[in-house]
Amino acid sequence: MIENTSIDIFRYEVPEGVSEYHAMLRITNHRLTFEEQVDCLMEAYDQLMQGEMKGAVAVFKRFFVSDAANQANYLQALHAERSDCALSIIEQPPLDGTKIALWVYIQRGVQTKALANGIYEVKHGAYRHLWMAGACNQASNSEYQMRLLFNDYVMQLLENGCCLADNCIRTWIFVQNVDVNYEGVVKARNEVFATQNLTDKTHFIASTGIAGRHANPKVLVQMDAYAVEGIDKEQIHYLYAPTHLNPTYEYGVSFERGTYVDYGDRRQVFISGTASINNKGEIMYPGDIRQQTLRMWENVETLLKEAECTFEHVAHLLVYLRDIADYTIVREMFEERFPNIPKVYLLAPVCRPGWLVEMECMAVKSISDGCYPAF
C-alpha cells in the first residue's frame, strides 16, 4: 500500500451476484499538508480500485475533513474530473490528528450512473439503489433548510417511482452547531414526515443526526440519503430493542433505532446513531465516558441481535465524540474489542449535550430467502 496511509476493508463476497466491501482509508502521517494527505489518500484509493478491487465500483464516498471552508473546494475540484459515485464531504475532524479520512462503499457486479436530478443509481437485478449525497441549501434557518431538503428529496424520489415512506432506508443529517440548530431540524422533519405517512403509528427512517459543517457557513443542514426502488414493504423491518431503548417519538424526534432489509441472499442492517440511553429515554452515566461507551455497545449489540446479527457481521463503525480529550480512552476501548472492524473516530457532538459518544454501523449477513430477488 501507499506510504503514509492505512486501509481497513470489510469483505462480503459471493461467487455469483453482488459482492460488497466497506473500506476505511486513513492517513498515518499527520505532519503532511492537506494537499499531501489528499494525494496519499487518493493514490491509495486508486491502487485499491485498480488492484484488489479491479472490476468493482464505488457507490458512495464520504470524506471527513478537519476544515471544510479551506478544504472542500479542493476535494470537489479534484472529483469533478473523476466523479465515480455519490460524494459526501463533511467537516467532522478525524480524531487521530490528521486532516482527512475516507469511508468508501464498494460493490462488484452492478451497473451505475448519475441521474439528472442529483441521485446516483446503482442497479442490479430487480433493484435500483438510489444514493443522494451532500444535499444542502441556504434558507434562512435550520428549520427551513431541513424542510426544503426533505421536500426536494420527496420530489426526487417521486421522479424515480419512489416515495419517502416506502423506499427510503437511511438518512444522515449533519447540523452546524447542533446544540443550537438541532431543534429546528427536528421540528421540520416531524412536520414533513407527518405529511408522508411517517408517524408513530406507521414507521420512521433509520438516521443519524449529528454535528457536521459544510464549507459554506450559511449552510446549517446537510443531508445524505439512501433509498431502494423495486423493494416490497415486507422486505423492510424495524428494530426497537425495547429492553434497552425507547421509541424516539417519546422524546419528540422521528427516526428508527435501526432498520434491516431482507433480500433473497442477504440481510443488510442499518443501525442509526446510538448513544448511552435507556428505555425511558434517559442519558445513562452522565459525565462518564467509559460507562457511556459500554452502554452504547450494549444498545447496539441488542439492536443487532434483534436482526439476528452480531458485531461479527458489522461492516464498519463511525464513532463520534463531543470532547477530543476522550479520544484516547475511547480508541483504546474500541481497538481492544473491535480490532478488525473498519472504523474512524470523529469530532462531532451528538444532538443531546449529555451524550459524550455515539456510534453507527452497517452490517450484512447471508440468508436464504426464495421469497425475494437477490440483492
FILOTOR-151730 format. One record per residue (C-alpha): x, y, z. Coordinates in steps of 0.05 Angstrom, whole numbers, plus 32768, in hexadecimal, padded with zeros to 4 digits. Layout:
N
XYZ;...
//
This chain:
375
800080008000;801280497FF9;80418068802D;801F80928062;7FDB8070805B;7FB680368078;7F7A8011805B;7F4A7FE48082;7F197FBB8059;7EDA7F938069;7ECA7F5F8034;7E887F3D8024;7E977F147FE7;7E6B7EE47FC0;7E7F7EBA7F83;7E427ED17F5D;7E1B7F117F67;7E317F517F8A;7E6E7F537FB8;7E747F8F7FE6;7EAC7FB0800C;7EB67FE8803D;7EFA8009803E;7F14803C8070;7F5080638056;7F78808B8088;7FB880B48089;7FEF809C80B8;801C80DA80B4;7FFB811780D1;8036814380BF;802381458075;7FFE81818058;7FB681788045;7FC581727FFB;7FFC813F800A;7FCB81188034;7F9781197FFD;7FCB81037FCA;7FDF80C87FF6;7F9780B58004;7F8280B77FBA;7FC080927FA4;7FAF805B7FD6;7F66805C7FBE;7F7B80567F75;7FAB801E7F85;7F737FFA7FAA;7F4180027F71;7F737FEE7F3B;7F8F7FB57F63;7F687F8C7F96;7F257FAC7F82;7F307FAC7F37;7EED7FA47F15;7EC77FBE7F51;7EAA80047F57;7EA180367F8F;7E5880467F9D;7E6180787FD6;7E9A80A07FF3;7E9D80CC8030;7ED980F8803F;7EE1810E8086;7F0B814E8088;7F26817B80BF;7F1781BF809F;7EE381BE8069;7EE78208805A;7F3082008043;7F2D81B8802A;7EEA81A88009;7EF581CF7FC9;7F3781AB7FBC;7F1581687FC5;7ED9817B7F9A;7F0681947F62;7F2F81547F65;7EF181297F60;7ED081537F2A;7F0281327EFB;7EFA80EC7F17;7EB380E97F31;7EA3809F7F39;7E6D809C7F6F;7E4380C27FA0;7E7280F17FC5;7E6A810E800B;7E9B813E802B;7E9081528073;7EB9817680A8;7EBF814280DF;7F09814380F0;7F2B810080F7;7F4280FA813F;7F8580DB812E;7FA08121811E;7F9D811A80D3;7F76814780A4;7F4E8114807C;7F3380CE807C;7F0780A8804A;7ED080758050;7EC08054800D;7E8A80217FFF;7E9D7FF47FC4;7E767FC07F9D;7E857F8D7F68;7E527F767F34;7E297FB67F2E;7E1B7FEB7EFA;7E1F80347F0F;7E0E80787EF3;7E0080BF7F0A;7DB880D57F00;7DA3811A7EEB;7D83812C7F2D;7DC081237F59;7DB580DA7F6A;7DEA80A67F5E;7DCC80647F45;7DE9801F7F54;7DC47FE97F2F;7DC47F9E7F30;7D8D7F6A7F27;7D4A7F827F3F;7D647FBE7F67;7D7B80057F5C;7DA280207F98;7D9E806C7F9A;7DD480937FBE;7DCF80DE7FCB;7E0A81037FEA;7E1B81498000;7DD681687FF8;7DD181AE8016;7DB381F2800E;7DB88238802C;7D7382458047;7D6E82748082;7D74824380BC;7D7D81F980CC;7D3381EB80CD;7D2782078087;7D6681E6806C;7D5081A28086;7D0A81AB806C;7D2381BE8027;7D5581848026;7D1F81518035;7CEC81718005;7D20816F7FCD;7D3281277FDE;7CE981127FDC;7CE5812E7F95;7D26810C7F80;7D0C80CA7F99;7CC980D57F76;7CEE80E17F34;7D0D809C7F3E;7CCC80787F4D;7CD880787F98;7CBE80997FD7;7CDD80AA801A;7CB4807A8044;7CBB803D8017;7D0180437FFA;7D30806D8025;7D5A80418052;7D8C80708072;7D9C80BA807B;7DD780DF8098;7DC9812680AF;7E05815380BF;7DF6819180E8;7E2481CD80F1;7E2581E0813B;7DF881A6814D;7DEA81BF8194;7DC881FC8175;7DAC81E58132;7D94819E8140;7D5181B6815C;7D3E81D48118;7D54819480F4;7D28816A8122;7CEB81978118;7CF1819780CC;7CFD814C80C7;7CC2813D80F4;7C93816980CC;7CAA81508088;7CA78107809F;7C5F811180B6;7C4C8124806E;7C7080E68053;7C4C80B1807E;7C8980AC80AC;7C6C80AE80F2;7C7080898134;7C38805C811A;7C5E804980DB;7CA9804E80DC;7CE3807F80D3;7D27807980B0;7D6A806480CD;7D9580A280D6;7DCF80C480F6;7DC7810D810A;7E0B8127811E;7E378164811D;7E58817080DA;7E6C81AE80B3;7E6881C1806A;7E9C81ED804A;7E6982258043;7E5882428088;7E1282538070;7E0382098068;7DE981F280AB;7DD081AD8096;7DEC817B8064;7DCE81378053;7DE180F48034;7DAD80C08027;7DA38079800C;7D65805B7FED;7D54801B7FC6;7D2480177F8B;7D067FD27F7E;7D017FBE7FC6;7CC27FA47FE9;7CAA7FBE802C;7CB07F778048;7CFB7F78803C;7D067FB3806C;7D067FA780B7;7D107FD880F0;7D3A7FCD812F;7D227FE38174;7D4A7FC081AC;7D147FD381DF;7D3C7FB78219;7D727FEB820D;7D54802481E3;7D14804A81E0;7CEE806081A1;7D0C80A18189;7CC980C48183;7CC480C181CF;7CF680F981D3;7CDD811F8196;7D098105815C;7CF880D98121;7D2A80A4810C;7D3180598113;7D66803B8140;7D79800C8108;7D5F7FEC80C8;7D6F7FAC80A5;7D5E7F98805E;7D587F508047;7D6B7F3C8001;7D6B7EF77FE4;7DB37EEB7FF6;7DC57F1B802F;7DAD7F488067;7DC77F8F806B;7DC27FB280AE;7DC57FFE80B9;7DCF80138101;7DBF805C810E;7DEB80898138;7DE78069817D;7DFF808481BF;7DFB8073820A;7DB080758216;7D7E80488239;7D3780338228;7D1B8070824B;7D4180A0821E;7D7280B38256;7DBC80BF824C;7DE28088826F;7E2380978296;7E2780E3828C;7E6F80FA828A;7E8D80B48288;7EAB80A68244;7EBE805E8254;7E7A804A826E;7E56806F8236;7E8080498203;7E6F80068223;7E2580168225;7E27802E81DD;7E467FEC81C8;7E107FC781EF;7DD97FEE81CC;7DF77FE18187;7E027F988196;7DB97F9181AB;7DA17FB1816A;7DCE7F838142;7DB57F478168;7D6D7F5A8156;7D847F55810D;7DA47F11811C;7DE97F308114;7E267F3C8140;7E627F6A813C;7E837F358110;7E547F4A80D8;7E647F9580DF;7E847FB480A1;7E9C7FF680BE;7E96802380FB;7E90806F80FE;7EA080878144;7E8E80CF8158;7EAB80F38194;7E97813681B2;7ED9814281D6;7F1C813681B6;7F38812681FB;7F1180E581FC;7F3180CA81BC;7F6A80A381DC;7F3C807E820C;7F07806E81D7;7F39805981A3;7F5B802981D3;7F17800B81E5;7F028002819C;7F447FE78184;7F447FB381BB;7EFE7F9B81AD;7EF87FA78162;7F3F7FA58146;7F2A7F8B8101;7EED7FB580F0;7EFC7FF180C2;7EEF802F80EB;7EFC807980F2;7EF980A7812F;7EDC80EC8123;7ED3812C8149;7E8881378143;7E5B8149817E;7E1B81218185;7DD681418184;7DCF814081D0;7E09816081F7;7E0A812A822C;7E1E80F581FA;7E6980F281F7;7E6E80BC81C2;7E43809F818A;7E4D806A8156;7E2B80508118;7E38801380EC;7E227FE880B2;7E217F9C80B3;7E157F658080;7E097F1A8087;7DF77EE28058;7DB07EC78057;7D897E9B8028;7D447EB68018;7D237EA17FD8;7CEB7ED47FE2;7D147F0E7FC8;7D477F1A7F90;7D907F1B7FA4;7DB17F5D7FB6;
//
